[in-house]
Amino acid sequence: MKQLVFLDTVGMLATWDRSDQWHHNARRAYSLLEPTSTTPLSTTLVLAECGNALARTSFRARVDEFRKHLEATGNLVWPTAEDWRAAWAAYRGGRFDQAGLVDQVSFVVMRRLDITQSFTNDRHFRAAGFETLF
């Protein structure tokens, strides 16, 4: 069975944008993900966050291609209504070093799917108890 790895906005943006301060670390970490033993997945909210961040750049097509790939492989997760409510409760409480709402949804989805690793270096994921890959 393949291990699931969660793709976060920070990691994806760093992978695509060579001017990003984390680009080299992110590319190196992504290249170490073994395609035969890991399955990368993400949520619709993370993908929307990526799309918003790159809306005024040359990366629009890349984000859309990535969306198509995640959808085709079944690796784009739509958060459930329960995920949404649990994330809002954590958000209201300022949990996990006051992580934002998209991160809170990510944490809930990751726990539901038993994912322990996230392709990011976002400190909020570490505060929530997840391993970050760069």
C-alpha positions in Angstrom: 0.0 0.0 0.0 1.3 3.4 -0.9 1.9 6.0 1.8 -0.1 9.2 1.3 1.7 12.6 1.4 -0.2 15.8 1.7 0.7 18.6 -0.7 0.4 22.0 0.9 0.3 25.4 -0.7 3.8 26.4 0.5 5.4 23.3 -1.0 3.6 23.5 -4.3 4.3 27.2 -4.8 8.0 26.7 -3.9 8.2 23.8 -6.4 6.8 25.8 -9.3 8.4 29.3 -8.7 12.2 29.4 -9.1 12.3 32.8 -7.3 10.7 31.3 -4.2 13.1 31.2 -1.3 12.3 27.5 -0.7 12.5 26.5 -4.3 15.6 24.4 -4.1 14.6 22.7 -0.9 11.2 21.9 -2.2 12.5 20.5 -5.5 14.9 18.3 -3.7 12.3 17.0 -1.3 9.8 16.4 -4.1 12.4 14.5 -6.1 12.8 12.2 -3.1 9.2 11.2 -3.1 9.3 7.7 -4.5 6.5 7.3 -7.1 6.1 3.6 -6.4 5.6 4.0 -2.6 4.0 7.4 -2.1 0.8 9.0 -3.4 0.7 12.8 -3.2 -2.8 14.3 -2.6 -4.3 17.6 -1.7 -7.6 19.3 -1.0 -9.6 21.6 -3.2 -9.0 24.4 -0.8 -5.2 24.1 -1.1 -5.5 24.0 -4.9 -7.7 27.1 -4.8 -5.1 28.8 -2.6 -2.4 27.9 -5.1 -4.6 29.2 -8.0 -5.2 32.5 -6.2 -1.5 33.0 -5.3 -0.4 32.4 -8.9 -3.3 34.1 -10.7 -1.2 37.0 -12.0 1.8 34.9 -13.0 2.8 32.6 -15.9 2.0 29.6 -13.7 -1.8 29.6 -14.3 -1.6 26.8 -16.8 0.6 24.7 -14.6 -1.8 25.0 -11.7 -4.7 24.0 -14.0 -2.7 21.0 -15.3 -1.9 20.0 -11.8 -5.7 20.2 -10.9 -6.5 18.0 -13.9 -3.9 15.4 -12.8 -5.1 15.3 -9.2 -8.7 14.9 -10.3 -7.8 12.2 -12.9 -5.9 10.2 -10.3 -8.5 10.6 -7.6 -6.0 12.5 -5.4 -8.0 15.8 -5.0 -10.0 15.6 -1.8 -13.2 17.6 -1.3 -13.4 18.3 2.4 -16.6 17.0 4.0 -19.1 19.1 6.0 -17.7 17.5 9.1 -14.2 18.4 8.1 -15.4 22.0 7.6 -17.0 22.3 11.0 -14.1 20.7 12.8 -11.6 23.1 11.1 -13.7 26.1 12.0 -13.7 24.9 15.7 -9.9 24.6 15.6 -9.7 28.0 13.9 -11.9 29.7 16.5 -9.8 28.2 19.2 -6.5 29.4 17.7 -5.2 25.9 17.6 -1.8 24.9 16.1 0.0 28.2 16.5 -3.0 30.1 15.2 -3.0 28.4 11.8 -5.3 29.7 9.1 -8.5 28.1 8.0 -7.1 26.3 4.9 -4.4 24.8 7.1 -7.0 23.8 9.7 -9.0 22.0 7.0 -5.8 20.3 5.8 -5.1 19.0 9.3 -8.6 17.6 9.7 -8.4 15.9 6.3 -4.9 14.5 7.0 -6.1 13.0 10.3 -9.2 11.5 8.7 -7.0 9.9 6.0 -4.2 8.9 8.4 -1.6 11.1 6.7 1.4 12.0 8.7 3.7 13.7 6.2 3.1 17.0 4.5 5.1 18.4 1.5 5.7 21.8 3.1 7.9 23.6 5.6 5.0 25.5 7.2 5.5 25.6 10.9 1.7 25.2 11.5 1.9 21.6 10.2 4.7 20.9 12.7 2.6 22.5 15.5 -0.3 20.3 14.5 2.0 17.2 14.9 2.8 16.4 11.3 6.1 15.8 9.7 7.2 18.4 7.1 9.4 17.2 4.3 11.6 20.3 3.8 
